[in-house]
Amino acid sequence: METLALVLETAMIALFGFSWPNNIMKTLQNKSTKGKSLLFLLLIDTGYVAGIASKFITLAAGGEKPWIFYFGLAVYILNFVMVTTDLILYFYYRSKEKKDN
């Protein structure tokens, strides 16, 4: 039963993760922060940090973990990196927009 829960959790975060490359590409193509919400990006990144922390707490508790546990941890980290990339782009293009005005 625990493995099924891990599979479903990993599927959820993996499916969320499919949207981030597209979001990053749109930011790079538009070179703009229009339509972006800083609060949204920060909340999502904070959620991924909470998920990563949860995985490390579970690891610290000991016991053998199935491979899907580690895959889920990797997906959390990958999603965090992608959202952080989008945040960096947000601040970069936001500063350029402020200079142009």
Buried (B, 14 or more C-beta within 10 A) or exposed (E): EEEEEBBEBBEEBBEBBEEBEEBBEBBEEEEBBEEBEEEEBEEBBEBBEEBBEBBEEBEEEEEEBEEBBBBBBBBBBBBBEBBBBBBEBBEEBBEEEEEEE
